[in-house]
């Protein structure tokens, strides 16, 4: 299923001042991925070209320039493929514009007849950028993300919500790392936040002492660290690191931390206090965003569980 809806770009030749938007998108796209724009889109007869690009290929002895003729066809609103009859004079256009390469830039797909027609032209290179290839380039090339956001605002918003990245809050992004193996723990890595505490008798009753807490990989790293810290009657409690990346649950963790600091029957060691602050600071860039749909469901489910009503701990 496609992520970007090319119907967000208006239909061509329908007036309203935005009929050239797909061609302008093509210009911006190729410029962003590294081509030199030799000829830009214009109104009126275009002689079989929408753009002319220059690609410079660096060699050991010298550089070689390839002139690409680009034909844009925006059929996303009908869903029809681009037929060979839609590209009637490719050879003549290549000669007229002194180009040795042809690029079909389409919001749908080229038909098999068109592909065969282009492949039969002798002495030229060719490329087809269909909707899938364009989408892949936009969403996997960090230089193109702003372009995707500008031309596909609704689609990009939905995609960004479901594929969150840390916000640029601090000058340098400091990732979470496993306390044992130093592996980076992020949205795509399963990590846990472990806290070690015990209860001791006092004149005022039981006091909960929190000795330390850390982030680590689940599985082997967690087991090794548990053996190391399971001393002096301290026991561990843990939460999934990804819960700290969910805005609502992060807020619960902050409030739980504040409540514990205000509770005379809970005592943080200096080390545990500094570690909790570090975790909350590092997690903050991850939560400056909207909830994904799966997180919306997760928060709804977790809110029904008693252990989450007071926070993540």
Protein Blocks (a to p, Z undefined) as FASTA:
>chain_A
ZZbdcklpccehkgnolmmmmmmmmmmmmmmnopacfbdcdedjeehpabdcddddddfk
bccddddddddddfklnopacdfklmmmlmlmmmmnopabdcdddfbdcdfklmmmmmmp
ghiacddddfklmmmmmmmmmklmmmmmmmmmmlmmmmmmmmccdddfbfbdcddddfkl
opacdfklccdddddddddddfkbcadddfbdcdddehjlmmmmmmmmmgghiacddddf
klmmpmklmmmmmmmmmmmmmpmkbccdfklmmmmmmmmmmmmmmmnccddfklmmmmmm
mmmpmklmnojZZ
